[in-house]
Amino acid sequence: MKQFFTFLAAVLLTATTVAQVGINIETPDASAALDIVSTTGGLLVPRMTAAQRDAINPAATGLMIYQTDSTVGFYYYNGSSWSEVGAIEKTYTINTFYAELGGYVIEINTDGTHGLVAAMQDQGTSKWYEANDLLSNAANHDVNGAKFKDWRLPTKRELNLMYVQRTNIGATGFHWSSTEYDNSRAWMQDFGNGDPTSLSRLYPYLVRAVRAF
Protein backbone atom coordinates (compact mmCIF):
# COMPACT_ATOMS: atom_id res chain seq x y z
CA MET A 1 0.00 0.00 0.00
CA LYS A 2 2.86 2.37 0.80
CA GLN A 3 4.36 1.71 -2.63
CA PHE A 4 1.01 2.51 -4.24
CA PHE A 5 0.75 5.92 -2.55
CA THR A 6 4.37 6.67 -3.44
CA PHE A 7 3.58 5.84 -7.07
CA LEU A 8 0.41 7.99 -6.97
CA ALA A 9 2.30 10.94 -5.51
CA ALA A 10 4.90 10.65 -8.27
CA VAL A 11 2.19 10.63 -10.95
CA LEU A 12 0.47 13.69 -9.44
CA LEU A 13 3.78 15.54 -9.16
CA THR A 14 4.57 14.79 -12.80
CA ALA A 15 1.14 15.98 -13.91
CA THR A 16 1.59 19.17 -11.91
CA THR A 17 5.01 19.99 -13.31
CA VAL A 18 4.26 19.31 -16.98
CA ALA A 19 2.77 22.78 -17.41
CA GLN A 20 4.78 24.63 -14.73
CA VAL A 21 7.96 24.00 -12.78
CA GLY A 22 8.80 25.69 -9.49
CA ILE A 23 12.19 25.75 -7.77
CA ASN A 24 12.11 26.79 -4.09
CA ILE A 25 8.40 27.57 -4.50
CA GLU A 26 5.41 25.26 -4.08
CA THR A 27 3.05 27.26 -6.31
CA PRO A 28 4.76 28.64 -9.43
CA ASP A 29 3.39 31.85 -10.91
CA ALA A 30 0.59 31.05 -13.35
CA SER A 31 2.31 32.98 -16.15
CA ALA A 32 5.65 31.18 -15.83
CA ALA A 33 6.70 27.83 -17.28
CA LEU A 34 9.64 27.95 -14.83
CA ASP A 35 9.51 29.93 -11.57
CA ILE A 36 12.75 30.13 -9.57
CA VAL A 37 12.87 31.75 -6.14
CA SER A 38 16.18 32.54 -4.44
CA THR A 39 17.82 35.27 -2.41
CA THR A 40 21.30 33.73 -2.55
CA GLY A 41 21.88 32.82 -6.19
CA GLY A 42 20.97 33.64 -9.76
CA LEU A 43 20.24 31.90 -13.05
CA LEU A 44 23.42 30.85 -14.89
CA VAL A 45 23.07 30.44 -18.67
CA PRO A 46 25.63 28.64 -20.84
CA ARG A 47 28.91 30.56 -21.26
CA MET A 48 30.91 30.24 -24.48
CA THR A 49 33.07 32.04 -27.04
CA ALA A 50 31.70 33.66 -30.19
CA ALA A 51 33.08 30.79 -32.27
CA GLN A 52 31.36 28.22 -30.06
CA ARG A 53 28.14 30.23 -30.27
CA ASP A 54 28.29 30.38 -34.06
CA ALA A 55 28.85 26.61 -34.19
CA ILE A 56 25.33 26.05 -32.81
CA ASN A 57 23.50 25.04 -35.98
CA PRO A 58 20.61 25.15 -36.26
CA ALA A 59 19.90 27.64 -33.47
CA ALA A 60 16.36 28.08 -32.16
CA THR A 61 14.84 31.56 -32.25
CA GLY A 62 15.11 32.98 -28.73
CA LEU A 63 18.12 30.86 -27.74
CA MET A 64 20.30 32.74 -25.24
CA ILE A 65 23.97 32.42 -24.24
CA TYR A 66 26.61 34.49 -22.45
CA GLN A 67 29.54 35.33 -24.74
CA THR A 68 32.92 35.33 -23.01
CA ASP A 69 35.15 36.88 -25.67
CA SER A 70 35.10 39.71 -28.23
CA THR A 71 32.09 41.85 -27.20
CA VAL A 72 31.25 40.19 -23.88
CA GLY A 73 27.59 39.97 -22.91
CA PHE A 74 24.29 38.17 -23.28
CA TYR A 75 23.27 37.21 -26.82
CA TYR A 76 20.07 35.75 -28.26
CA TYR A 77 19.31 34.25 -31.67
CA ASN A 78 16.68 36.39 -33.44
CA GLY A 79 15.88 33.85 -36.16
CA SER A 80 18.58 34.89 -38.61
CA SER A 81 21.55 36.11 -36.55
CA TRP A 82 22.86 36.59 -33.00
CA SER A 83 22.01 39.90 -31.33
CA GLU A 84 23.40 41.36 -28.14
CA VAL A 85 20.79 41.84 -25.43
CA GLY A 86 20.29 45.54 -24.73
CA ALA A 87 22.51 46.65 -27.58
CA ILE A 88 21.53 49.81 -29.45
CA GLU A 89 20.56 48.91 -33.01
CA LYS A 90 23.23 50.14 -35.41
CA THR A 91 22.29 52.48 -38.23
CA TYR A 92 23.70 52.40 -41.76
CA THR A 93 24.07 54.78 -44.70
CA ILE A 94 22.84 54.12 -48.23
CA ASN A 95 25.37 53.70 -51.06
CA THR A 96 28.08 52.57 -48.63
CA PHE A 97 30.10 49.36 -48.23
CA TYR A 98 29.84 47.50 -44.90
CA ALA A 99 31.92 44.38 -44.40
CA GLU A 100 29.73 43.23 -41.50
CA LEU A 101 26.69 43.21 -43.81
CA GLY A 102 28.49 41.33 -46.56
CA GLY A 103 28.43 44.02 -49.21
CA TYR A 104 27.21 47.40 -50.45
CA VAL A 105 24.00 49.01 -49.14
CA ILE A 106 21.82 49.99 -52.11
CA GLU A 107 18.55 50.65 -50.25
CA ILE A 108 17.68 51.57 -46.67
CA ASN A 109 14.64 52.31 -44.49
CA THR A 110 13.87 55.70 -42.96
CA ASP A 111 15.80 55.17 -39.71
CA GLY A 112 18.80 53.47 -41.30
CA THR A 113 18.48 50.18 -39.41
CA HIS A 114 17.37 47.87 -42.22
CA GLY A 115 17.78 47.71 -45.96
CA LEU A 116 19.21 45.83 -48.93
CA VAL A 117 22.81 44.81 -49.59
CA ALA A 118 24.38 43.88 -52.93
CA ALA A 119 27.25 41.40 -53.09
CA MET A 120 30.59 42.83 -54.20
CA GLN A 121 31.21 40.22 -56.88
CA ASP A 122 29.22 38.14 -59.36
CA GLN A 123 28.42 34.59 -58.27
CA GLY A 124 28.90 33.25 -61.77
CA THR A 125 26.94 32.65 -64.97
CA SER A 126 23.96 30.34 -65.24
CA LYS A 127 20.52 29.76 -66.65
CA TRP A 128 17.74 31.45 -64.69
CA TYR A 129 16.56 28.16 -63.17
CA GLU A 130 20.01 27.34 -61.78
CA ALA A 131 20.91 30.75 -60.35
CA ASN A 132 20.08 29.93 -56.73
CA ASP A 133 22.65 27.12 -56.70
CA LEU A 134 25.33 29.73 -57.34
CA LEU A 135 23.99 32.23 -54.81
CA SER A 136 23.93 29.77 -51.90
CA ASN A 137 27.51 28.58 -52.47
CA ALA A 138 29.92 30.41 -50.14
CA ALA A 139 32.78 29.70 -52.56
CA ASN A 140 31.16 32.11 -55.03
CA HIS A 141 31.35 35.04 -52.59
CA ASP A 142 34.17 37.14 -51.21
CA VAL A 143 35.27 36.72 -47.59
CA ASN A 144 32.53 39.05 -46.33
CA GLY A 145 29.69 37.67 -48.42
CA ALA A 146 30.60 34.08 -47.58
CA LYS A 147 29.49 34.66 -43.98
CA PHE A 148 25.81 34.79 -45.01
CA LYS A 149 23.43 32.13 -46.34
CA ASP A 150 20.41 34.33 -47.14
CA TRP A 151 21.57 35.67 -50.53
CA ARG A 152 18.96 35.72 -53.32
CA LEU A 153 18.40 37.05 -56.84
CA PRO A 154 17.33 40.71 -56.93
CA THR A 155 13.90 41.63 -58.25
CA LYS A 156 13.68 43.71 -61.43
CA ARG A 157 13.42 46.90 -59.35
CA GLU A 158 16.32 45.89 -57.08
CA LEU A 159 18.45 44.97 -60.07
CA ASN A 160 18.00 48.51 -61.37
CA LEU A 161 19.23 49.84 -58.01
CA MET A 162 22.34 47.71 -58.51
CA TYR A 163 22.72 49.12 -62.03
CA VAL A 164 22.72 52.67 -60.64
CA GLN A 165 25.58 51.67 -58.31
CA ARG A 166 27.30 49.40 -60.86
CA THR A 167 30.61 51.28 -60.66
CA ASN A 168 30.75 51.05 -56.86
CA ILE A 169 29.94 47.33 -56.79
CA GLY A 170 32.06 46.50 -59.84
CA ALA A 171 29.24 45.06 -61.97
CA THR A 172 29.22 44.89 -65.76
CA GLY A 173 27.44 42.75 -68.34
CA PHE A 174 24.00 41.15 -68.45
CA HIS A 175 22.44 40.12 -65.10
CA TRP A 176 19.38 38.06 -64.22
CA SER A 177 16.60 39.31 -61.94
CA SER A 178 14.18 37.07 -60.06
CA THR A 179 11.15 38.71 -61.73
CA GLU A 180 9.36 36.50 -64.25
CA TYR A 181 7.99 37.90 -67.49
CA ASP A 182 5.90 34.87 -68.50
CA ASN A 183 6.10 31.07 -68.29
CA SER A 184 9.34 30.88 -70.24
CA ARG A 185 11.03 34.27 -69.84
CA ALA A 186 12.41 36.41 -67.01
CA TRP A 187 13.69 39.96 -66.75
CA MET A 188 17.40 40.71 -67.02
CA GLN A 189 19.29 44.01 -67.31
CA ASP A 190 22.22 45.16 -69.38
CA PHE A 191 24.62 46.97 -67.05
CA GLY A 192 26.20 48.59 -70.09
CA ASN A 193 23.24 50.72 -71.17
CA GLY A 194 20.72 49.99 -68.39
CA ASP A 195 18.09 48.46 -70.66
CA PRO A 196 15.85 45.82 -69.02
CA THR A 197 14.92 42.93 -71.32
CA SER A 198 12.84 39.77 -70.98
CA LEU A 199 14.65 36.71 -72.32
CA SER A 200 14.37 32.94 -72.22
CA ARG A 201 15.28 31.48 -68.84
CA LEU A 202 17.43 28.93 -70.68
CA TYR A 203 20.03 31.54 -71.67
CA PRO A 204 23.09 31.81 -69.38
CA TYR A 205 23.66 35.24 -67.85
CA LEU A 206 25.51 36.67 -64.85
CA VAL A 207 23.99 36.53 -61.38
CA ARG A 208 24.70 39.00 -58.60
CA ALA A 209 23.15 38.39 -55.19
CA VAL A 210 21.36 40.67 -52.74
CA ARG A 211 20.28 40.15 -49.14
CA ALA A 212 18.07 42.03 -46.72
CA PHE A 213 19.34 43.11 -43.30
TORDRENFI-62195 format. One line per 2 residues: their letters; for each residue x, y, z of N, C-alpha, C. Coordinates in steps of 0.1 Angstrom, whole numbers, plus 5000, padded with zeros to 4 digits. Example, Ala and Ser with C-alpha at 12.3 -4.5 7.8 and 13.67 -1.06 7.14 Angstrom:
2
AS	5132/4943/5078/5123/4955/5078/5132/4967/5078 | 5128/4978/5071/5137/4989/5071/5129/5000/5079
//
This chain:
213
MK	5008/4988/5000/5000/5000/5000/5009/5013/5000 | 5020/5012/5008/5029/5024/5008/5035/5026/4994
QF	5038/5016/4987/5044/5017/4974/5033/5023/4964 | 5021/5020/4966/5010/5025/4958/5009/5040/4959
FT	5009/5045/4972/5008/5059/4975/5020/5067/4970 | 5032/5060/4971/5044/5067/4966/5043/5068/4950
FL	5038/5058/4944/5036/5058/4929/5026/5069/4925 | 5014/5070/4933/5004/5080/4930/5009/5094/4932
AA	5017/5096/4942/5023/5109/4945/5032/5113/4933 | 5040/5104/4928/5049/5107/4917/5041/5110/4905
VL	5030/5103/4902/5022/5106/4891/5016/5120/4892 | 5011/5124/4904/5005/5137/4906/5015/5148/4904
LT	5027/5145/4909/5038/5155/4908/5042/5158/4894 | 5042/5147/4886/5046/5148/4872/5035/5156/4865
AT	5022/5153/4867/5011/5160/4861/5011/5175/4864 | 5016/5178/4877/5016/5192/4881/5027/5200/4874
TV	5039/5193/4872/5050/5200/4867/5051/5200/4852 | 5042/5193/4845/5043/5193/4830/5041/5207/4825
AQ	5031/5214/4831/5028/5228/4826/5037/5238/4832 | 5040/5237/4845/5048/5246/4853/5058/5239/4862
VG	5069/5245/4863/5080/5240/4872/5084/5251/4882 | 5084/5247/4895/5088/5257/4905/5100/5252/4912
IN	5110/5261/4914/5122/5257/4922/5122/5267/4934 | 5122/5261/4946/5121/5268/4959/5108/5275/4961
IE	5097/5270/4954/5084/5276/4955/5074/5265/4952 | 5064/5263/4961/5054/5253/4959/5044/5256/4948
TP	5041/5269/4947/5030/5273/4937/5037/5282/4927 | 5041/5278/4916/5048/5286/4906/5038/5297/4901
DA	5042/5308/4897/5034/5318/4891/5027/5313/4879 | 5014/5316/4877/5006/5310/4866/5011/5314/4853
SA	5018/5325/4851/5023/5330/4838/5037/5324/4835 | 5043/5317/4844/5056/5312/4842/5057/5297/4839
AL	5064/5293/4829/5067/5278/4827/5077/5273/4838 | 5086/5282/4841/5096/5279/4852/5097/5291/4861
DI	5095/5289/4874/5095/5299/4884/5106/5296/4895 | 5116/5304/4895/5128/5301/4904/5128/5312/4915
VS	5128/5308/4928/5129/5317/4939/5142/5315/4946 | 5149/5326/4948/5162/5325/4956/5166/5339/4960
TT	5172/5340/4971/5178/5353/4976/5193/5351/4977 | 5199/5340/4973/5213/5337/4975/5220/5334/4962
GG	5213/5332/4951/5219/5328/4938/5210/5333/4926 | 5217/5332/4914/5210/5336/4902/5209/5325/4892
LL	5204/5329/4880/5202/5319/4870/5215/5320/4861 | 5222/5309/4859/5234/5308/4851/5232/5302/4838
VP	5233/5310/4827/5231/5304/4813/5244/5299/4808 | 5244/5291/4797/5256/5286/4792/5266/5298/4788
RM	5279/5296/4791/5289/5306/4787/5298/5300/4777 | 5301/5307/4766/5309/5302/4755/5315/5314/4747
TA	5325/5310/4738/5331/5320/4730/5322/5323/4718 | 5325/5333/4710/5317/5337/4698/5318/5325/4688
AQ	5329/5319/4687/5331/5308/4677/5322/5296/4681 | 5322/5293/4694/5314/5282/4699/5299/5285/4697
RD	5295/5298/4700/5281/5302/4697/5277/5300/4683 | 5286/5305/4674/5283/5304/4659/5282/5289/4654
AI	5289/5280/4662/5288/5266/4658/5275/5259/4661 | 5267/5266/4669/5253/5260/4672/5245/5261/4659
NP	5242/5250/4653/5235/5250/4640/5227/5238/4639 | 5213/5239/4638/5206/5251/4637/5204/5257/4652
AA	5202/5270/4653/5199/5276/4665/5184/5280/4666 | 5178/5278/4677/5164/5281/4678/5162/5296/4681
TG	5152/5302/4675/5148/5316/4678/5146/5318/4692 | 5153/5327/4698/5151/5330/4713/5162/5323/4721
LM	5170/5315/4715/5181/5309/4723/5191/5319/4728 | 5195/5317/4741/5203/5327/4748/5216/5321/4753
IY	5227/5328/4752/5240/5324/4758/5247/5336/4763 | 5258/5334/4771/5266/5345/4775/5279/5344/4768
QT	5283/5354/4760/5295/5353/4753/5307/5358/4761 | 5318/5351/4761/5329/5353/4770/5341/5360/4763
DS	5341/5362/4750/5352/5369/4743/5346/5379/4734 | 5355/5386/4727/5351/5397/4718/5342/5407/4725
TV	5330/5410/4721/5321/5419/4728/5313/5410/4738 | 5318/5410/4751/5313/5402/4761/5298/5406/4765
GF	5290/5397/4767/5276/5400/4771/5266/5389/4767 | 5254/5391/4770/5243/5382/4767/5239/5383/4753
YY	5237/5372/4746/5233/5372/4732/5221/5363/4730 | 5212/5366/4721/5201/5358/4717/5200/5356/4702
YN	5195/5345/4698/5193/5343/4683/5179/5348/4679 | 5179/5357/4670/5167/5364/4666/5160/5357/4654
GS	5165/5346/4650/5159/5339/4638/5168/5339/4626 | 5177/5348/4625/5186/5349/4614/5200/5352/4618
SW	5202/5358/4630/5215/5361/4634/5215/5363/4650 | 5227/5364/4656/5229/5366/4670/5229/5381/4673
SE	5221/5385/4683/5220/5399/4687/5224/5400/4701 | 5230/5411/4705/5234/5414/4719/5222/5419/4726
VG	5219/5414/4738/5208/5418/4746/5211/5433/4751 | 5201/5442/4748/5203/5455/4753/5211/5464/4744
AI	5217/5459/4733/5225/5467/4724/5217/5476/4716 | 5222/5488/4714/5215/5498/4706/5217/5494/4691
EK	5205/5493/4684/5206/5489/4670/5214/5499/4661 | 5223/5493/4654/5232/5501/4646/5225/5507/4634
TY	5229/5519/4630/5223/5525/4618/5233/5525/4606 | 5228/5525/4594/5237/5524/4582/5233/5535/4572
TI	5242/5537/4563/5241/5548/4553/5240/5541/4539 | 5230/5547/4531/5228/5541/4518/5241/5544/4509
NT	5243/5536/4499/5254/5537/4489/5267/5537/4497 | 5269/5527/4506/5281/5526/4514/5284/5511/4515
FY	5297/5507/4516/5301/5494/4518/5303/5491/4533 | 5297/5479/4537/5298/5475/4551/5302/5460/4551
AE	5314/5458/4556/5319/5444/4556/5310/5435/4565 | 5305/5440/4576/5297/5432/4585/5284/5429/4579
LG	5279/5435/4569/5267/5432/4562/5269/5423/4550 | 5282/5422/4546/5285/5413/4534/5286/5420/4521
GY	5284/5434/4521/5284/5440/4508/5281/5455/4508 | 5275/5460/4498/5272/5474/4495/5257/5477/4497
VI	5254/5487/4506/5240/5490/4509/5234/5498/4497 | 5224/5493/4490/5218/5500/4479/5204/5505/4482
EI	5199/5501/4494/5186/5506/4498/5185/5506/4513 | 5177/5515/4519/5177/5516/4533/5163/5521/4538
NT	5159/5518/4550/5146/5523/4555/5149/5537/4561 | 5138/5543/4566/5139/5557/4570/5148/5559/4582
DG	5149/5549/4591/5158/5552/4603/5172/5545/4601 | 5175/5540/4590/5188/5535/4587/5192/5522/4594
TH	5182/5514/4599/5185/5502/4606/5183/5489/4597 | 5176/5490/4587/5174/5479/4578/5174/5483/4563
GL	5177/5474/4554/5178/5477/4540/5182/5465/4532 | 5188/5468/4521/5192/5458/4511/5207/5460/4507
VA	5214/5448/4507/5228/5448/4504/5231/5440/4491 | 5240/5446/4483/5244/5439/4471/5258/5433/4473
AM	5259/5420/4468/5273/5414/4469/5283/5422/4461 | 5295/5421/4465/5306/5428/4458/5312/5421/4446
QD	5307/5409/4443/5312/5402/4431/5301/5394/4426 | 5302/5390/4413/5292/5381/4406/5294/5367/4412
QG	5283/5360/4413/5284/5346/4417/5286/5336/4406 | 5287/5341/4394/5289/5333/4382/5279/5335/4371
TS	5279/5326/4362/5269/5327/4350/5261/5314/4350 | 5248/5315/4348/5240/5303/4348/5226/5307/4341
KW	5219/5296/4338/5205/5298/4333/5197/5303/4345 | 5186/5309/4343/5177/5315/4353/5174/5304/4364
YE	5170/5292/4359/5166/5282/4368/5177/5277/4378 | 5189/5279/4374/5200/5273/4382/5207/5284/4390
AN	5202/5296/4390/5209/5308/4396/5211/5306/4412 | 5200/5301/4418/5201/5299/4433/5212/5290/4437
DL	5216/5280/4429/5226/5271/4433/5240/5279/4434 | 5241/5289/4426/5253/5297/4427/5253/5307/4439
LS	5241/5312/4441/5240/5322/4452/5242/5316/4466 | 5238/5304/4468/5239/5298/4481/5253/5291/4484
NA	5262/5292/4474/5275/5286/4475/5285/5296/4480 | 5290/5294/4493/5299/5304/4499/5312/5306/4490
AN	5316/5296/4483/5328/5297/4474/5326/5307/4463 | 5314/5311/4460/5312/5321/4450/5311/5335/4455
HD	5314/5337/4468/5313/5350/4474/5327/5354/4479 | 5329/5367/4482/5342/5371/4488/5341/5368/4503
VN	5352/5371/4510/5353/5367/4524/5341/5373/4533 | 5336/5385/4529/5325/5391/4537/5312/5384/4533
GA	5310/5383/4520/5297/5377/4516/5295/5362/4520 | 5307/5355/4521/5306/5341/4524/5301/5338/4538
KF	5300/5348/4547/5295/5347/4560/5280/5345/4561 | 5273/5348/4550/5258/5348/4550/5253/5337/4541
KD	5241/5332/4544/5234/5321/4537/5221/5326/4531 | 5217/5339/4533/5204/5343/4529/5205/5352/4516
WR	5215/5350/4507/5216/5357/4495/5205/5352/4485 | 5200/5361/4477/5190/5357/4467/5191/5366/4454
LP	5184/5362/4444/5184/5371/4432/5176/5383/4434 | 5181/5395/4429/5173/5407/4431/5161/5407/4422
TK	5151/5414/4426/5139/5416/4417/5143/5426/4406 | 5134/5428/4397/5137/5437/4386/5140/5451/4391
RE	5132/5456/4401/5134/5469/4407/5148/5470/4414 | 5151/5459/4422/5163/5459/4429/5175/5458/4420
LN	5174/5451/4409/5185/5450/4399/5188/5463/4393 | 5178/5472/4392/5180/5485/4386/5187/5494/4397
LM	5185/5491/4410/5192/5498/4420/5207/5494/4419 | 5210/5482/4416/5223/5477/4415/5230/5483/4403
YV	5222/5485/4392/5227/5491/4380/5232/5506/4383 | 5224/5513/4390/5227/5527/4394/5241/5527/4401
QR	5243/5517/4409/5256/5517/4417/5266/5507/4411 | 5265/5504/4398/5273/5494/4391/5288/5497/4393
TN	5292/5509/4392/5306/5513/4393/5311/5510/4407 | 5303/5513/4418/5307/5510/4431/5308/5496/4435
IG	5299/5488/4429/5299/5473/4432/5307/5465/4422 | 5312/5472/4412/5321/5465/4402/5313/5455/4393
AT	5301/5459/4388/5292/5451/4380/5292/5455/4366 | 5294/5446/4357/5292/5449/4342/5285/5437/4336
GF	5280/5439/4324/5274/5428/4317/5260/5426/4319 | 5254/5414/4315/5240/5412/4316/5237/5403/4328
HW	5227/5408/4336/5224/5401/4349/5210/5397/4350 | 5207/5386/4356/5194/5381/4358/5187/5388/4370
SS	5174/5390/4369/5166/5393/4381/5157/5381/4384 | 5151/5382/4395/5142/5371/4399/5128/5372/4394
TE	5125/5384/4387/5112/5387/4383/5108/5380/4370 | 5098/5372/4370/5094/5365/4358/5086/5374/4348
YD	5088/5372/4335/5080/5379/4325/5068/5371/4321 | 5070/5358/4318/5059/5349/4315/5064/5335/4319
NS	5058/5324/4313/5061/5311/4317/5075/5306/4312 | 5080/5313/4303/5093/5309/4298/5104/5319/4298
RA	5101/5332/4302/5110/5343/4302/5111/5350/4315 | 5122/5356/4318/5124/5364/4330/5131/5377/4326
WM	5131/5387/4335/5137/5400/4332/5152/5399/4336 | 5160/5405/4327/5174/5407/4330/5177/5422/4326
QD	5189/5426/4330/5193/5440/4327/5207/5441/4322 | 5209/5449/4312/5222/5452/4306/5229/5463/4314
FG	5240/5460/4321/5246/5470/4330/5255/5479/4321 | 5255/5477/4308/5262/5486/4299/5254/5498/4296
NG	5241/5496/4292/5232/5507/4288/5220/5509/4297 | 5218/5499/4306/5207/5500/4316/5194/5495/4311
DP	5193/5489/4299/5181/5485/4293/5176/5471/4300 | 5164/5471/4305/5159/5458/4310/5153/5451/4298
TS	5154/5437/4298/5149/5429/4287/5144/5416/4292 | 5133/5411/4286/5128/5398/4290/5134/5388/4280
LS	5141/5377/4285/5147/5367/4277/5144/5353/4282 | 5146/5343/4274/5144/5329/4278/5152/5326/4290
RL	5146/5319/4299/5153/5315/4312/5164/5304/4309 | 5164/5299/4297/5174/5289/4293/5188/5295/4289
YP	5188/5309/4287/5200/5315/4283/5209/5317/4296 | 5222/5316/4295/5231/5318/4306/5235/5333/4307
YL	5233/5339/4319/5237/5352/4321/5243/5353/4335 | 5249/5365/4338/5255/5367/4352/5245/5368/4363
VR	5248/5364/4375/5240/5365/4386/5248/5373/4397 | 5241/5382/4403/5247/5390/4414/5237/5390/4425
AV	5241/5386/4437/5231/5384/4448/5229/5397/4456 | 5217/5397/4463/5214/5407/4473/5209/5399/4485
RA	5209/5407/4496/5203/5401/4509/5197/5413/4517 | 5187/5410/4524/5181/5420/4533/5187/5420/4547
F	5188/5431/4553/5193/5431/4567/5184/5439/4576
//
